[in-house]
């Protein structure tokens, strides 16, 4: 029921935000098939079957090529890629969320000076990563968004990534503005409140988005059974 609640809140939030964003059509990454002998040139099909010419089984087009085709299309109104805010990565690179399009995203909101919940959320993220075959890493991005943009500078986030062995390409840390962080937290249904200059109370939620930026799963709590989260990631990244 909690997942349903968060998805409902997400859809509502995105609808509110979309008025100031680009209008886009519904679409999703599609698996396409074609004749291995290319009897019909570049003709593709959306379902498995056989070639009407040579009768050979249709084969799935290269996954990368299928994604490139999908990336050339519009995104849905429920996608987080409608958010136009700018973010700084731990490499001090400016990006938009849409720059992450094409990969399954596993996202969590933390702050680096946290001594209680965040270290456990970080451990949960690493535990999830450890259970996903490394072969999928190029199609995945683990993203940690700071809820303390004032103190979590790109330099601080870079140091934190190294300290926690999260400095590989498939890990990204983001620093936004107070406004963009609040906006994104509302989309994720993450609640947080500053209770001292370096301390926050906050929700503990890990979210999974498909390559089109649409929410597919949320895990709430610390050290919880992540079986459903792993299954959701694998299902998304294989499609």
N, C-alpha and C positions, 0 to 999 in steps of 0.2 A: 504493500500500500504506500510505503514511503517513496518508492521509486515512481509510482504513478503520480504522487503529489508533486515531486520535483519536476517531472516531465510537464505536468500541467502548468506549474509556475514558470518553467522555462518558456513554454509556448506563449504564455500570456506576456512575459517580459519581452520576448523577441517581437511580438506583434506591436507592442508599444514603441519599441525602438525603431521598428522598420519604417516609421513615418519619415525619419530623417536619414534613411539609408537608401541605397539603390534598390529599385524595384526589380525583383528577379523572379524567375519562374521555377516551379518545382522540377527537380531532377535529381538523380542519384547516379553513383557509379554503376555502370551497366556492364554485365558480362556479355561479351559478344562472341559469336562463333563464325567460322568461315571454312570453306573447303580447303583441306591441306594442299590440294593440287591447284587451287585458285582457278577452277573451271569457269567461274563467273566473275573473273577479275577481282575487284575489291569488295564484292557484295558480302554483307554480313547478316547474321541472324541473331535474334535475341534468345532463341531457345535451341537446345541440343537437337540433333536430327542428322539426316544424311543429305549429301549433295544431290540435287535433282538431276545432275548431269552424269557424274561418275559413280554415284551411289555410296561413296566413301563417307564414313562418319565425319561430321563437322567437328572441328577442333577449336578450343578457346584461343582467341587471339592473345598475343603477348600481353601479359598483365600490365606492364609498363605502358604499352601502347594504348590499352583500354583506358588506363587512368588519364593519359594525355588527352584522349578524345573527350573524356568526361570533364576534364578541367577546362576544356574549350567551351563548355556550356555554362548556363547561368546557375546560381545557387538558390536553394529554397529559402522561403521566408523564415523558417525556423532555424536556419544555420547561424552559428556564432560568427561566421565570416561576414555577416551584415554589420557587425560592430566596426566602426571606422577608426577607433582610437589607435594611437601609436604607442609602441612599447619599446623599451630598451632591453636587449638581451644581456647575458653575463659577459658577452664579448663586446659590449657597448655598440651593438648594431641596432639601428632603428628598424622595426618591422611592424606590420599589421597582422592581425590574426589570420587574415586570408593568405598570408605568405606560408602558413602551415598547411594549407589545403593540399589534399592528396595523400595525407597520412592519417592513420588512426591516432587519435590524441588521447592520452591519459593525463588528466589535469588535476592539480590540487593547489589549494591556496595555503601558504604558510608565511612565517617570518623568521629570519635567521637568528634572532636573539631569544626566541622561545626556548624555554627550558623544560616544558611539560609535554604538551600534545604534539607539537611540530616534529620533534625528533622521532616520535612514534609514527607520524604520518610519513616522514621520510623513509623510515624503516619499512613501512607498508609498501611504499612505492618501489623500493629496491627489492622487496620480496616478490612483488608482482613481476618486476622485470626479470628476476631470476627464474621464474616459472614459464616465461615465454621463450620459445626456441630462438636462438640468436639469429637464425636465418630470416626472421621477420623484422629485425631491428631497423632495416632500411625503410620499412613501410610503417614504422611506429615513431611517435615522438612523445616522450614523457616531459610534461611541462609543469614547472612549479612557479606559481605567480605569487609575488610578495604582497602581503596586505599592509606592509610597512614601507611604502615607497620613499619616505623621507630618509630612512636609515639604510635600507637595502639598495645601495647603489650597485651599478654593474660590477664595480671592483669587489664589493663585498659579496655579491652573489657568485662571482667567479671563485673567490676564495672558499666560499661555502661549498661550491660544487666540488672543488678539489678535496676539501676536508672529508667529504662524504662519498668520495669515489663515484661522482656523478658528472664526470667531465667529458664523457664520450659524446659523439655527434648526436646520438639519439636522446640526449638530455638537454633541455633548454630551461633557463631561468628568466623570468620576465619582471621588469620594473615598469610600472605605469605611473600615472598621476593619481592623486587621491580620488579624483572624479572617475577616471577610467577603471580603477580598482573597484570602486563602489558599484559602478555599472556592471562590471563583469561578475561581481559577487552576487548581485541581484539576479542575474541570469542563471547562476548556478544554485540559487537558493542558499548560498552561504551567508551566515550571519556573523558579524564581527563587531567588536567595540573596543576602543582603546581605553585601557584602565590605568595606564601609567605611561610615561614617555617611551618606555621600551617594552611594554607588555600589552597584549590584547587577549580578550576572550573571543572564541570563534568556534564555528561549526567544524566538524571533522568529516569532510566529504571528498571522496575521490570519484571523478567523473570520466566516463569514456565517451568519446565522440567519433563518429565514423569519418571517413576522409572528406565528406562534404560538410563537416562541422555540425552535424545533427546529433543531439544527445541520444545515446542508446542504453546507457546504464549508469547508475550511481551506487556507490558503496559508502555507507555511513558508519562511523565508529572507528575505534582504534584497535588494531590487532585482530580484526574480525576475520572470519573465514572468507577468503577471497576467491573461492571456487567459481562463483557466478561471474565475478569480474574477469577472471582469466578466460572463462568460456566466452564471455561477451567480446573480449579483445580478439581472441582467436577467430571467432565467427566473423567479426568485422574485417579483420586484416586479410582473411582468406578470400573474401568476396571481391 
